[in-house]
């Protein structure tokens, strides 16, 4: 097999559409933010993947990683990595993570009350 190198355009890596979600995994969608963290759902998926870019992403995300850091470490363009991670999330192969723990549910009035109290204390 001959390496195509820079002749292959980034959008051609995944043929434009994500595969169906594996059985038992919910389908999620959307392109993650550059500061979003993702982790691999099942590292065994990397063994069956023919695209080396996808294998690199799956292996690099055994622990939660931010998308921007992942792009820098793998040497991939950020927009390409956002697209690929979005497709891998949609397929259920990557899971979105909250690096600081799950978000706390707060009502809007609680936040406004705390802001008002902070302003009054000034």
C-alpha positions as CSV (number, residue, x, y, z in Angstrom):
1,X,0.0,0.0,0.0
2,X,1.3,3.4,-1.0
3,X,1.0,6.3,1.5
4,X,-1.1,9.0,-0.1
5,X,0.4,11.6,2.2
6,X,-0.9,15.1,1.8
7,X,-3.0,14.2,-1.3
8,X,-5.8,12.9,0.9
9,X,-8.1,15.7,2.0
10,X,-9.1,15.6,5.7
11,X,-12.8,15.2,4.9
12,X,-12.0,12.0,2.9
13,X,-10.8,10.2,6.0
14,X,-14.2,9.2,7.2
15,X,-16.2,9.5,3.9
16,X,-18.3,12.3,5.3
17,X,-20.8,10.4,7.6
18,X,-20.4,8.4,10.8
19,X,-21.1,4.7,11.0
20,X,-24.1,3.4,12.9
21,X,-23.7,3.3,16.7
22,X,-22.7,-0.2,18.0
23,X,-25.4,-2.2,19.7
24,X,-26.0,-1.1,23.3
25,X,-24.5,2.3,22.9
26,X,-26.7,5.4,22.5
27,X,-26.0,7.6,19.5
28,X,-24.9,11.1,20.4
29,X,-24.2,14.0,18.1
30,X,-22.5,17.3,17.7
31,X,-19.0,18.5,17.3
32,X,-17.2,19.0,20.6
33,X,-15.9,22.4,21.8
34,X,-12.1,22.7,21.7
35,X,-12.0,22.7,25.5
36,X,-14.3,19.6,25.8
37,X,-12.7,16.5,27.3
38,X,-13.3,13.0,25.8
39,X,-12.2,9.5,26.7
40,X,-12.3,6.2,24.9
41,X,-15.4,4.0,25.5
42,X,-13.7,0.8,24.6
43,X,-10.0,0.5,23.7
44,X,-10.7,-2.8,21.9
45,X,-12.4,-0.7,19.2
46,X,-8.9,0.5,18.1
47,X,-7.8,-2.9,17.1
48,X,-10.5,-3.1,14.4
49,X,-10.1,0.4,13.0
50,X,-8.2,0.6,9.6
51,X,-7.7,4.4,9.8
52,X,-4.4,5.2,11.7
53,X,-5.8,8.7,12.7
54,X,-8.7,7.1,14.5
55,X,-6.5,4.5,16.2
56,X,-4.3,7.3,17.4
57,X,-7.3,9.2,18.9
58,X,-8.7,6.2,20.6
59,X,-5.4,5.2,22.1
60,X,-4.6,8.7,23.2
61,X,-7.9,9.1,25.1
62,X,-7.7,6.2,27.6
63,X,-7.8,9.0,30.2
64,X,-10.0,12.2,29.6
65,X,-8.2,14.6,27.2
66,X,-9.2,18.0,26.0
67,X,-9.8,18.2,22.2
68,X,-7.3,21.1,21.8
69,X,-4.6,19.2,23.7
70,X,-5.3,16.1,21.7
71,X,-4.9,18.0,18.4
72,X,-1.6,19.5,19.5
73,X,-0.2,16.2,20.7
74,X,-1.3,14.2,17.6
75,X,-0.2,17.0,15.2
76,X,-3.7,17.1,13.5
77,X,-5.5,20.3,12.5
78,X,-7.9,21.3,15.2
79,X,-11.0,21.4,12.9
80,X,-10.2,17.9,11.6
81,X,-9.8,16.6,15.1
82,X,-13.1,18.2,16.2
83,X,-14.9,16.6,13.3
84,X,-13.4,13.2,13.9
85,X,-14.1,13.3,17.7
86,X,-17.6,14.4,17.0
87,X,-18.1,11.4,14.7
88,X,-16.5,9.1,17.3
89,X,-18.8,10.5,20.0
90,X,-21.8,10.0,17.6
91,X,-20.7,6.3,17.1
92,X,-20.4,5.8,20.8
93,X,-16.6,5.1,20.6
94,X,-15.7,8.2,22.5
95,X,-17.5,9.5,25.6
96,X,-17.7,13.2,26.5
97,X,-16.2,13.8,29.9
98,X,-16.4,16.6,32.5
99,X,-12.8,17.1,33.6
100,X,-13.9,18.8,36.9
101,X,-16.6,16.2,37.7
102,X,-20.2,16.3,36.6
103,X,-21.8,19.8,36.4
104,X,-23.8,20.8,39.4
105,X,-27.4,21.5,38.6
106,X,-28.3,25.0,39.6
107,X,-31.4,27.0,38.9
108,X,-31.0,30.4,37.3
109,X,-32.4,32.2,40.3
110,X,-29.8,30.6,42.6
111,X,-27.0,31.9,40.4
112,X,-28.6,35.4,40.2
113,X,-29.1,35.4,44.0
114,X,-25.5,34.6,44.5
115,X,-24.4,37.3,42.1
116,X,-26.6,39.9,43.8
117,X,-25.2,38.9,47.2
118,X,-21.7,39.2,45.9
119,X,-22.4,42.7,44.5
120,X,-24.0,43.8,47.8
121,X,-20.9,42.7,49.7
122,X,-18.8,45.1,47.7
